[in-house]
Amino acid sequence: MSISLAGPTTAVTTSQLTAATYSFVADMAQDTRSKVFVVSALGGTQVGVSAHTVDAPKQIIFKKPASFAQPSGYNQVSGRYGKVPKNTTRVMFRGSAKVAANQWEGLPISLDIGVPAGAVSYDRANVEASVTAFIAALWDQKEELCVALYDGLY
């Protein structure tokens, strides 16, 4: 299965956004390791929110590792690998917000998923559980996180 954002994607509801949806279209990536999508249209109640423009980006980038590492240096005595490299996938969102009239500033959001080499083959269930637990926690705390960004109370 390949990453592909198509059609309207339902966003979380917050006090400022209700029934928000975002339609994504593919954009040109800067390198062959990345997939890029931009917000082409908005739905729901999102007063004052803009879709992607050059001045006010709303772009998500999925970037895979340059090469996939494998574990090496297995120690027969201890039964452990020495240093296990990470295969890091990066998900970045290039958002934007106004700081004054007609003055847009970047609002970068990023996530690095550093999967230990060999873990997907040996223990895929726990890799997937770790990712989905992270997403579930963010989903559960979506309103609290948005409010904390506003009032500074964490």
GROMACS elastic network, one bead per residue, 0.5 to 0.9 nm:
[ bonds ]
;  ai    aj funct       b0    kb
    3    35     6  0.78132   500
    3    62     6  0.81643   500
    4    26     6  0.81878   500
    4    35     6  0.83103   500
    4    37     6  0.84199   500
    5     8     6  0.85800   500
    5     9     6  0.79753   500
    5    23     6  0.82285   500
    5    24     6  0.60077   500
    5    25     6  0.71586   500
    5    26     6  0.77115   500
    5    37     6  0.70866   500
    6     9     6  0.77266   500
    6    23     6  0.69175   500
    6    24     6  0.58554   500
    6    25     6  0.66511   500
    6    26     6  0.83957   500
    7    22     6  0.80656   500
    7    23     6  0.53498   500
    7    24     6  0.65497   500
    7    25     6  0.81970   500
    8    21     6  0.57967   500
    8    22     6  0.52337   500
    8    24     6  0.70404   500
    8    41     6  0.83775   500
    8    42     6  0.83412   500
    8    43     6  0.81064   500
    9    20     6  0.85260   500
    9    21     6  0.53426   500
    9    22     6  0.51786   500
    9    23     6  0.61201   500
    9    24     6  0.78675   500
   10    19     6  0.72865   500
   10    20     6  0.61463   500
   10    22     6  0.66062   500
   10    23     6  0.89478   500
   10    43     6  0.89144   500
   11    17     6  0.86671   500
   11    18     6  0.86503   500
   11    19     6  0.71673   500
   11    20     6  0.53196   500
   11    21     6  0.54811   500
   11    22     6  0.71879   500
   12    17     6  0.79482   500
   12    18     6  0.79337   500
   12    19     6  0.76325   500
   12    20     6  0.71189   500
   12    21     6  0.87454   500
   12   139     6  0.75954   500
   12   142     6  0.73027   500
   12   143     6  0.85692   500
   13    16     6  0.78944   500
   13    17     6  0.55842   500
   13    18     6  0.50269   500
   13    19     6  0.61858   500
   13    20     6  0.68817   500
   13   142     6  0.83290   500
   13   143     6  0.78176   500
   14    17     6  0.50821   500
   14    18     6  0.64048   500
   14   142     6  0.74841   500
   14   143     6  0.55078   500
   14   146     6  0.78574   500
   15    18     6  0.72623   500
   15   143     6  0.74656   500
   15   147     6  0.89486   500
   16    45     6  0.83067   500
   16    46     6  0.72610   500
   16    47     6  0.81618   500
   17    20     6  0.59612   500
   17    44     6  0.77893   500
   17    45     6  0.57982   500
   17    46     6  0.53566   500
   17    47     6  0.79335   500
   18    44     6  0.62547   500
   18    45     6  0.52362   500
   18    46     6  0.71035   500
   19    43     6  0.75530   500
   19    45     6  0.62900   500
   19    46     6  0.85646   500
   20    42     6  0.72801   500
   20    43     6  0.55147   500
   20    45     6  0.59558   500
   20    46     6  0.65453   500
   21    41     6  0.83362   500
   21    42     6  0.57682   500
   21    44     6  0.59994   500
   21    45     6  0.87976   500
   22    39     6  0.61044   500
   22    40     6  0.74920   500
   22    41     6  0.59644   500
   22    43     6  0.62996   500
   22    44     6  0.89290   500
   22    51     6  0.83983   500
   23    38     6  0.81752   500
   23    39     6  0.55903   500
   23    40     6  0.56008   500
   23    41     6  0.50832   500
   23    42     6  0.63751   500
   23    43     6  0.81033   500
   24    37     6  0.58199   500
   24    38     6  0.52564   500
   24    40     6  0.54848   500
   24    41     6  0.72832   500
   24    59     6  0.87264   500
   25    36     6  0.85287   500
   25    37     6  0.53300   500
   25    38     6  0.55487   500
   25    39     6  0.66472   500
   25    40     6  0.62278   500
   26    29     6  0.89064   500
   26    35     6  0.78132   500
   26    36     6  0.59269   500
   26    38     6  0.64983   500
   27    35     6  0.78267   500
   27    36     6  0.52261   500
   27    37     6  0.51484   500
   27    38     6  0.64241   500
   27    59     6  0.87075   500
   28    31     6  0.87164   500
   28    35     6  0.77312   500
   28    36     6  0.63579   500
   28    37     6  0.81540   500
   29    32     6  0.70035   500
   29    33     6  0.82721   500
   29    34     6  0.58080   500
   29    35     6  0.58273   500
   29    36     6  0.54831   500
   29    37     6  0.87276   500
   29    61     6  0.80925   500
   30    33     6  0.85995   500
   30    34     6  0.72678   500
   30    35     6  0.88662   500
   30    36     6  0.87075   500
   31    34     6  0.58734   500
   31    35     6  0.85636   500
   32    35     6  0.79897   500
   32    63     6  0.89910   500
   33    62     6  0.83120   500
   33    63     6  0.56530   500
   33    64     6  0.55945   500
   33    65     6  0.73348   500
   33    66     6  0.69662   500
   34    61     6  0.65343   500
   34    62     6  0.54471   500
   34    64     6  0.65002   500
   35    60     6  0.83056   500
   35    61     6  0.57182   500
   35    62     6  0.52186   500
   35    63     6  0.66083   500
   35    64     6  0.89242   500
   36    59     6  0.70205   500
   36    60     6  0.57967   500
   36    62     6  0.65225   500
   36    63     6  0.87546   500
   37    40     6  0.89295   500
   37    58     6  0.87038   500
   37    59     6  0.57599   500
   37    60     6  0.54326   500
   37    61     6  0.66447   500
   37    62     6  0.88493   500
   38    51     6  0.82479   500
   38    52     6  0.61161   500
   38    53     6  0.89227   500
   38    57     6  0.78892   500
   38    58     6  0.57880   500
   38    60     6  0.63401   500
   38    61     6  0.88535   500
   39    42     6  0.75046   500
   39    50     6  0.89068   500
   39    51     6  0.54543   500
   39    52     6  0.52431   500
   39    53     6  0.88760   500
   39    57     6  0.84185   500
   39    58     6  0.56239   500
   39    59     6  0.63900   500
   39    60     6  0.84369   500
   40    51     6  0.56789   500
   40    52     6  0.60490   500
   40    53     6  0.87789   500
   40    58     6  0.86458   500
   41    50     6  0.84443   500
   41    51     6  0.57008   500
   41    52     6  0.81069   500
   42    45     6  0.88040   500
   42    46     6  0.77407   500
   42    49     6  0.82257   500
   42    50     6  0.76523   500
   42    51     6  0.63955   500
   43    46     6  0.73976   500
   46    49     6  0.55554   500
   46    50     6  0.85473   500
   47    50     6  0.87916   500
   49    97     6  0.87801   500
   50    53     6  0.81021   500
   50    56     6  0.75058   500
   50    57     6  0.88272   500
   50    58     6  0.83088   500
   51    56     6  0.78166   500
   51    57     6  0.76524   500
   51    58     6  0.64752   500
   52    55     6  0.82198   500
   52    56     6  0.60044   500
   52    59     6  0.69515   500
   52    95     6  0.86229   500
   53    57     6  0.52843   500
   53    58     6  0.74164   500
   54    57     6  0.58185   500
   55    96     6  0.85469   500
   55   103     6  0.89064   500
   55   104     6  0.67412   500
   55   105     6  0.85821   500
   56    95     6  0.73046   500
   56    96     6  0.54266   500
   56    97     6  0.73013   500
   56    98     6  0.86304   500
   56   104     6  0.61049   500
   56   105     6  0.76278   500
   56   106     6  0.76609   500
   57    94     6  0.60816   500
   57    95     6  0.54616   500
   57    96     6  0.58292   500
   57   106     6  0.76309   500
   57   107     6  0.89473   500
   58    93     6  0.71459   500
   58    94     6  0.55868   500
   58    96     6  0.67809   500
   59    92     6  0.81665   500
   59    93     6  0.55952   500
   59    94     6  0.50090   500
   59    95     6  0.65645   500
   60    91     6  0.72444   500
   60    92     6  0.56624   500
   60    94     6  0.62471   500
   60    95     6  0.84677   500
   61    90     6  0.79905   500
   61    91     6  0.57175   500
   61    92     6  0.50949   500
   61    93     6  0.62899   500
   61    94     6  0.80942   500
   62    89     6  0.74837   500
   62    90     6  0.60668   500
   62    92     6  0.66155   500
   62    93     6  0.89429   500
   63    66     6  0.87957   500
   63    88     6  0.87724   500
   63    89     6  0.57949   500
   63    90     6  0.51439   500
   63    91     6  0.63117   500
   63    92     6  0.82160   500
   64    67     6  0.83018   500
   64    68     6  0.89865   500
   64    87     6  0.83387   500
   64    88     6  0.70014   500
   64    90     6  0.66013   500
   64    91     6  0.88186   500
   65    68     6  0.63206   500
   65    69     6  0.89541   500
   65    87     6  0.59756   500
   65    88     6  0.55964   500
   65    89     6  0.57244   500
   65    90     6  0.80770   500
   66    87     6  0.87561   500
   66    88     6  0.89436   500
   67    87     6  0.78901   500
   68    86     6  0.85603   500
   68    87     6  0.59379   500
   68    88     6  0.88518   500
   68   117     6  0.76690   500
   69    84     6  0.88943   500
   69    85     6  0.64786   500
   69    86     6  0.71368   500
   69    87     6  0.63202   500
   69   116     6  0.88079   500
   69   117     6  0.57387   500
   69   118     6  0.81263   500
   70    84     6  0.79518   500
   70    85     6  0.72680   500
   70    86     6  0.87384   500
   70    87     6  0.87529   500
   70   116     6  0.86634   500
   70   118     6  0.58424   500
   71    74     6  0.79168   500
   71    81     6  0.69846   500
   71    82     6  0.84458   500
   71    83     6  0.78585   500
   71    84     6  0.54284   500
   71    85     6  0.66352   500
   71   116     6  0.81549   500
   71   117     6  0.54035   500
   71   118     6  0.59921   500
   72    81     6  0.64783   500
   72    82     6  0.73144   500
   72    83     6  0.78059   500
   72    84     6  0.71857   500
   72    85     6  0.87895   500
   73    80     6  0.85102   500
   73    81     6  0.55551   500
   73    82     6  0.55897   500
   73    83     6  0.76205   500
   73    84     6  0.86485   500
   74    78     6  0.86454   500
   74    79     6  0.69897   500
   74    80     6  0.58278   500
   74    82     6  0.64272   500
   75    78     6  0.56238   500
   75    79     6  0.54653   500
   75    80     6  0.54797   500
   75    81     6  0.58675   500
   75    82     6  0.70837   500
   76    79     6  0.51990   500
   76    80     6  0.74661   500
   76    81     6  0.89522   500
   77    80     6  0.81108   500
   78    81     6  0.84236   500
   81    84     6  0.65493   500
   84   116     6  0.62940   500
   84   117     6  0.62680   500
   84   118     6  0.85922   500
   85   114     6  0.89124   500
   85   115     6  0.84647   500
   85   116     6  0.59527   500
   85   117     6  0.56026   500
   86   113     6  0.88585   500
   86   114     6  0.52521   500
   86   115     6  0.52518   500
   86   117     6  0.53829   500
   87   113     6  0.79518   500
   87   114     6  0.55761   500
   87   115     6  0.51921   500
   87   116     6  0.62217   500
   87   117     6  0.59843   500
   88   112     6  0.63324   500
   88   113     6  0.53140   500
   88   115     6  0.60957   500
   88   116     6  0.84852   500
   89   111     6  0.82885   500
   89   112     6  0.58425   500
   89   113     6  0.52005   500
   89   114     6  0.65909   500
   89   115     6  0.80619   500
   90   110     6  0.71170   500
   90   111     6  0.57353   500
   90   113     6  0.63096   500
   90   114     6  0.85854   500
   91   109     6  0.83866   500
   91   110     6  0.56648   500
   91   111     6  0.51279   500
   91   112     6  0.64483   500
   91   113     6  0.82339   500
   92   108     6  0.72359   500
   92   109     6  0.57407   500
   92   111     6  0.63394   500
   92   112     6  0.85610   500
   93   107     6  0.81675   500
   93   108     6  0.58492   500
   93   109     6  0.50470   500
   93   110     6  0.61836   500
   93   111     6  0.88722   500
   94   106     6  0.68549   500
   94   107     6  0.62017   500
   94   109     6  0.65885   500
   94   110     6  0.85962   500
   95   105     6  0.85986   500
   95   106     6  0.59304   500
   95   108     6  0.57488   500
   95   109     6  0.74362   500
   96   104     6  0.62839   500
   96   105     6  0.54829   500
   96   108     6  0.76412   500
   97   103     6  0.82570   500
   97   104     6  0.54392   500
   97   105     6  0.56155   500
   97   106     6  0.66629   500
   97   107     6  0.66341   500
   98   101     6  0.68998   500
   98   102     6  0.67912   500
   98   103     6  0.53638   500
   98   105     6  0.60816   500
   98   106     6  0.88332   500
   99   102     6  0.82347   500
   99   103     6  0.59012   500
   99   104     6  0.63608   500
   99   105     6  0.68175   500
  100   103     6  0.51870   500
  100   104     6  0.75752   500
  101   104     6  0.83129   500
  113   131     6  0.81043   500
  114   117     6  0.89230   500
  115   118     6  0.83475   500
  115   119     6  0.68146   500
  115   120     6  0.76306   500
  115   127     6  0.73834   500
  116   119     6  0.55400   500
  116   120     6  0.80197   500
  117   120     6  0.75069   500
  117   121     6  0.87858   500
  118   121     6  0.55269   500
  118   122     6  0.61130   500
  118   123     6  0.81959   500
  119   122     6  0.50280   500
  119   123     6  0.52009   500
  119   124     6  0.64249   500
  119   126     6  0.84885   500
  119   127     6  0.70828   500
  120   123     6  0.55491   500
  120   125     6  0.80788   500
  120   126     6  0.85318   500
  120   127     6  0.64714   500
  120   128     6  0.86382   500
  121   124     6  0.59869   500
  122   125     6  0.89715   500
  123   126     6  0.57709   500
  123   127     6  0.66500   500
  123   128     6  0.89841   500
  124   127     6  0.50827   500
  124   128     6  0.61744   500
  124   129     6  0.84903   500
  125   128     6  0.52499   500
  125   129     6  0.60294   500
  125   130     6  0.86144   500
  126   130     6  0.59852   500
  126   131     6  0.85979   500
  127   130     6  0.52512   500
  127   131     6  0.64853   500
  127   132     6  0.87696   500
  128   131     6  0.52241   500
  128   132     6  0.60995   500
  128   133     6  0.84226   500
  129   132     6  0.51826   500
  129   133     6  0.58368   500
  129   134     6  0.84337   500
  130   133     6  0.52277   500
  130   134     6  0.62356   500
  130   135     6  0.87520   500
  131   134     6  0.51987   500
  131   135     6  0.63229   500
  131   136     6  0.86125   500
  132   135     6  0.50053   500
  132   136     6  0.59272   500
  132   137     6  0.84934   500
  133   137     6  0.60846   500
  133   138     6  0.86201   500
  134   137     6  0.52217   500
  134   138     6  0.63492   500
  134   139     6  0.86164   500
  135   138     6  0.51568   500
  135   139     6  0.60757   500
  135   140     6  0.85480   500
  136   140     6  0.60039   500
  136   141     6  0.85668   500
  137   140     6  0.50102   500
  137   141     6  0.61578   500
  137   142     6  0.83843   500
  138   141     6  0.51502   500
  138   142     6  0.56989   500
  138   145     6  0.81365   500
  139   142     6  0.51484   500
  139   143     6  0.85436   500
  140   143     6  0.80254   500
  140   144     6  0.86276   500
  141   144     6  0.51846   500
  141   145     6  0.59060   500
  141   146     6  0.85485   500
  142   145     6  0.52581   500
  142   146     6  0.62605   500
  142   147     6  0.86809   500
  143   146     6  0.51737   500
  143   147     6  0.61445   500
  143   148     6  0.84897   500
  144   147     6  0.51295   500
  144   148     6  0.59710   500
  144   149     6  0.86235   500
  144   154     6  0.80638   500
  145   149     6  0.62480   500
  145   150     6  0.87363   500
  145   154     6  0.77190   500
  146   149     6  0.52340   500
  146   150     6  0.66182   500
  146   151     6  0.89948   500
  147   150     6  0.50081   500
  147   151     6  0.60989   500
  147   152     6  0.78205   500
  147   153     6  0.79169   500
  147   154     6  0.87725   500
  148   151     6  0.51987   500
  148   153     6  0.50383   500
  148   154     6  0.54860   500
  149   152     6  0.56479   500
  149   153     6  0.78703   500
  149   154     6  0.84451   500
  150   153     6  0.82711   500
  151   154     6  0.85831   500
